[in-house]
Amino acid sequence: MKFKNSKVVIVGAGNVGSTTAYSIINQGLCEEIVLIDVNKEKAYGEALDMQHAIHFMNRNITIHAGDYEECKDADIVIITASAPMPKDSNNRLEMLKPSIQIMKSIVSSVMVSGFSGIFIVVSNPVDIMTYLVWKFSGLPAKQVIGSGTALDTARLCCSLASMYDLDSKSVHTFILGEHGDSEMVAWSSSTIGGKSLTDVMSDNADRTKNETKETLLEQTKAAGWEIFSRKGNTCYGIAASTTAIVKSILFNENRILPVSVLVEGLYGIDRVYLSVPTILNSSGAKETVEIRLLPEEKEELIQSAKVLSSFYEELK
Ligand code: NAD
């Protein structure tokens, strides 16, 4: 008897796609990775480079450049493809048009192959792109997930951990809503070592210094630009967070991560893709977790949902 090989296809072999592939092979998460890119030479070169790296790794993964028919038996298709944004427009829908067209053509090619697995969308603006992939694919919403605020949450955990000289994994907090300007933090449920973050901040005033919840959130939002403005892209953090999503799905972990999912009814938000803590397993987004938010936090999240749903109106 032969077991089915686990297979991940990555569409877009640029900075994010290639680094994600490298992160997955480093952790030995599947048997096969396929890289697809309009720039076939780039996909071929990245795959060949990684084939040689596998010699030094714990698991012999097959990695190669390929085409959309390869999606047929894939467990996961990760989309990191993106078009350069037009610079001469201040109309947000105009700005998005090339990305929408790319998403439409990618999803249609993937679906023609007979794909019935799970999409993980990383391309920005990730919440809108994930919504479009859900619409274009016709797959159940639980099989279409955006990388969402998993990375933003990690960034906030890292800032807090460095302030108090802790392992960032000992900080428990969630950034919810849009991966972008309107995102918010579920501060009232944030804890460090079982102690409320509010208490930690006031009991450790010498370390907290002038930092406030507002400055911490602003730094988190600015982190992507801090990196981008220096090196021209961001890749390691997003690759690692996407890899964590892949692992939760392939290993049926039931891990809870803040990812972009279709929120229906939660907090009075209806049919909007945004980030909430979500149980991830082999079925995809198995279930969302309803954190008890303060009324003002709930309002912030609803406002973030409105920012996103206003796009849907324009897309019609
Ligand atoms: P990049 O320009 O390095 O790579 C994009 C790749 O997509 C290129 O190789 C390009 O050839 C390919 N491509 C374009 N059109 C395609 C198509 N129709 N089919 C297949 N491939 C196609 O960009 P990057 O730095 O890798 O970023 C990729 C995306 O990830 C961007 O949208 C970026 O904003 C996003 N991103 C998201 C997060 C997040 O937290 N969600 C973080 C970082 C980057």
Boltz pocket constraint, residues with backbone or C-beta under 6 A from the ligand:
constraints:
  - pocket:
      binder: B
      contacts: [[A, 11], [A, 12], [A, 13], [A, 14], [A, 15], [A, 16], [A, 17], [A, 36], [A, 37], [A, 38], [A, 39], [A, 42], [A, 80], [A, 81], [A, 82], [A, 83], [A, 102], [A, 105], [A, 106], [A, 121], [A, 122], [A, 123], [A, 124], [A, 125], [A, 126], [A, 147], [A, 148], [A, 151], [A, 179], [A, 232], [A, 233], [A, 234], [A, 235], [A, 238]]
      max_distance: 6.0
